[in-house]
Amino acid sequence: MVRDQTIKLLKLYNFRDYADKPIPWTEGQLEIIDCILNRSSPDGIKRVQVIASTQYGKSMAVGAALVIRASLKPEKWAIVAGTTEKARIIMEYVTMFSLTCDLVRTQLEHTEPLDRLRMRRSKDILTYRVGGEVRVYSADATRVAETSKALMGFGSPNVIEDESALISDTLQATVMRMLGGTQD
């Protein structure tokens, strides 16, 4: 069950795809967006796991939800994935929606020209004027200590793990410890 506020926000933001066409969100994508926008499932569960086939559109749905949350609220969001390439898939959607949605583009806190940001869609950090932030972390096996230290320093109460099976136990423990430091 998708909450009414989620539908209203998606209509307000009117996200479009790479071809500048409206996105026909599926029911499953709407559920993913709803869980992120409300930071819980409709039945109140705070930690949600999504299992979907490749090409389902979960990364696009997550990207859209992150843009809405980060542009409206002063929250930090961390995207953690097994590889840098995987983590940047969601971030590419975050960047695309942030640049193509008129409502969001004016909310970007950017230190570089928007044209350069368009060229660098794989940017690892985006911040918004309200204080919202989306940041990418890679769980590459060769960089576990570095990523763990960066995650602990970032201290986000909001974490999206993509391809979580590829995240090492050591880094997963860091994510759980970081999340344990927040009330909800």
C-alpha positions in Angstrom: 0.0 0.0 0.0 1.5 3.3 -1.1 0.7 6.3 1.1 -1.1 9.3 -0.5 1.7 11.7 0.4 4.2 9.7 -1.7 1.9 10.0 -4.8 1.5 13.7 -4.2 5.3 14.3 -3.9 6.0 12.3 -7.1 3.4 14.4 -9.0 4.9 17.6 -7.6 8.5 16.6 -8.5 7.4 15.2 -11.9 10.6 13.3 -12.6 11.4 12.5 -16.2 13.7 9.9 -17.8 16.7 10.5 -20.0 14.5 11.1 -23.0 12.5 13.8 -21.0 9.4 11.6 -20.8 7.3 11.1 -17.7 8.3 8.0 -15.8 5.5 5.4 -15.5 6.3 4.1 -12.0 5.3 0.5 -11.4 3.5 -0.5 -8.1 6.7 -2.1 -6.8 8.8 1.0 -7.6 6.2 3.1 -5.8 6.5 0.9 -2.8 10.3 1.4 -2.8 9.9 5.1 -3.0 7.3 5.1 -0.3 9.5 3.2 2.1 12.3 5.7 1.7 10.2 8.8 1.8 8.6 7.6 5.0 11.7 5.9 6.4 9.6 2.8 7.1 7.3 0.3 5.4 3.6 1.0 5.6 3.4 -1.4 8.6 6.1 0.6 10.5 9.1 -1.7 9.9 12.3 0.5 9.8 14.7 -1.8 8.0 13.4 -2.8 4.6 15.0 -5.3 2.2 14.1 -5.2 -1.5 14.8 -8.2 -3.7 14.1 -7.5 -7.4 15.3 -8.7 -10.7 17.9 -6.9 -12.8 16.4 -4.1 -14.9 13.4 -3.8 -12.5 14.1 -0.1 -11.9 14.9 -0.2 -8.2 17.9 2.0 -8.6 15.9 4.6 -10.4 13.2 4.4 -7.7 15.7 4.7 -4.9 17.4 7.7 -6.7 14.1 9.5 -7.0 13.2 8.9 -3.3 16.6 10.1 -2.2 16.3 13.3 -4.2 13.0 14.1 -2.6 14.1 13.4 0.9 17.5 15.1 0.6 16.0 18.2 -1.0 13.3 18.6 1.6 15.0 17.6 4.9 18.4 18.2 6.4 19.3 14.5 6.5 22.4 12.6 5.5 22.0 9.5 3.2 24.8 7.0 2.5 24.7 4.7 -0.5 26.9 1.7 0.3 27.6 -1.0 -2.4 30.0 -3.8 -3.0 31.8 -1.9 -5.7 32.2 1.8 -6.7 30.4 1.1 -10.0 27.4 -0.4 -8.3 27.2 2.5 -5.8 27.3 5.1 -8.5 24.4 3.6 -10.4 22.0 5.0 -7.8 24.0 8.2 -7.6 23.7 8.7 -11.4 19.9 8.7 -10.9 20.2 11.1 -8.0 22.3 13.5 -10.1 20.0 13.1 -13.2 16.8 13.9 -11.2 18.5 16.7 -9.4 19.6 18.4 -12.6 16.5 17.7 -14.7 13.8 18.6 -12.1 13.3 22.4 -12.0 12.1 22.1 -8.4 15.3 20.4 -7.2 17.9 22.0 -9.4 17.5 25.3 -7.6 17.9 23.5 -4.3 21.4 22.1 -5.2 24.2 23.4 -3.1 26.9 23.3 -5.8 30.5 24.4 -5.8 31.0 23.7 -9.4 29.1 24.9 -12.5 26.0 22.8 -13.3 27.3 22.1 -16.7 30.4 20.4 -15.2 28.1 18.5 -12.8 26.1 17.3 -15.8 29.3 16.0 -17.3 30.3 14.2 -14.1 27.2 12.2 -13.3 29.2 9.9 -11.1 29.9 12.6 -8.5 30.2 11.0 -5.1 28.5 13.7 -3.0 25.5 15.9 -3.6 24.3 18.4 -1.1 21.1 20.5 -1.0 20.4 23.9 0.4 18.3 22.6 3.2 21.2 20.5 4.5 20.3 17.2 2.9 23.2 15.2 1.5 23.6 12.0 -0.5 27.0 10.3 -0.5 28.4 7.2 -2.1 30.7 4.6 -0.4 32.3 1.6 -2.0 32.9 -1.6 -0.1 35.7 -2.7 -2.4 37.7 -5.3 -0.5 40.9 -3.4 -1.0 39.4 -0.3 0.7 37.5 -1.7 3.7 39.5 0.2 6.3 39.3 3.5 4.4 35.6 3.1 3.7 34.8 2.1 7.4 36.6 5.2 8.6 34.8 7.4 6.1 31.4 5.9 7.1 32.0 6.4 10.8 33.0 10.0 10.1 29.9 10.7 8.0 27.6 9.2 10.7 24.4 8.9 8.6 21.3 7.5 10.2 20.1 6.6 6.7 21.8 4.0 4.7 20.9 2.4 1.4 22.9 -0.8 0.7 22.9 -1.9 -2.9 24.0 -5.5 -3.8 24.5 -6.1 0.0 25.7 -9.6 -0.6 28.9 -8.0 -2.0 29.5 -6.0 1.2 32.1 -7.6 3.5 31.1 -8.6 7.0 33.6 -6.1 8.4 32.1 -3.2 6.5 28.6 -4.5 7.3 29.5 -4.4 11.0 30.6 -0.7 10.6 27.3 0.2 8.9 25.4 -1.4 11.7 27.5 0.3 14.4 27.0 3.6 12.7 23.2 3.1 12.5 23.2 2.0 16.2 24.3 5.5 17.2 20.9 6.9 16.2 17.6 6.8 18.1 15.4 5.4 15.2 
